[in-house]
Amino acid sequence: MAEELQHLIERIRKEGVESGEKAAESLVAEAKQKAAKIAADAQKQAKDLVAQAETDAAAFAERGRATLRQAARDLLISIHSSVSDVVGGIANAKLDQALTPDLMAQMLLKLAEAYARDGGAGGMVAMLGEADAAAVKAAFAKEYQNKLAAGIQIESRKEIFKGFHAAKKDGQVFHDFTKEAIAESLANFLRPELAQIVKKAAE
């Protein structure tokens, strides 16, 4: 009887140990599985974070480059505009000095001769600012009196400040030689050159 009891105890103990070992093995396997899943999830999250960081960095860099490009364009436009303003100011100042009564009288004489060669026998009308009309008439009277008598009619206009308008008396041809028109023509001529200068300076 004692032997049977001892045998039963041994069997129970053995089964308990085996059962405990199996349970422990199962727990260890489950823990390993969970740990592997956690590690895989962490690795995926890390990769996602790195990829997002790279995307954000690339987008930030591109925005920075775009901002720099826009700033450079704005600067070039500002420089071009400033240079154009300076050139325009110089042109206006120089034209004020250059368009003397004597020079305008010479210009009108050349125009009258050109009109005559093209069959403009009817003569020419020259319209000048009130301040210049009398002075140009005086210059003609002094140097080109016969030309004035030959058909160059000089009139004054309040709306003209410097320079003149010239036209055939029949109205078929009209030329604008006011300071503003000459300055605009000079600016249009110089703009491509200024653009090249600014472009080269930016290279």
Protein Blocks (a to p, Z undefined) as FASTA:
>chain_A
ZZmmmmmmmmmmmmmmmmmmmmmmmmmmmmmmmmmmmmmmmmmmmmmmmmmmmmmmmmmm
mmmmmmmmmmmmmmmmmmmmmmmmmmmmmmmmmmmmmmgfklmmmmmmmmmmmmmmnopa
nopaddddfklmmmmmmmmmmmmmmmmmnopacdddfklmgdcddddfklpaccdfbfkl
mmmmmmmmmmmmmmmmmmmmmZZ
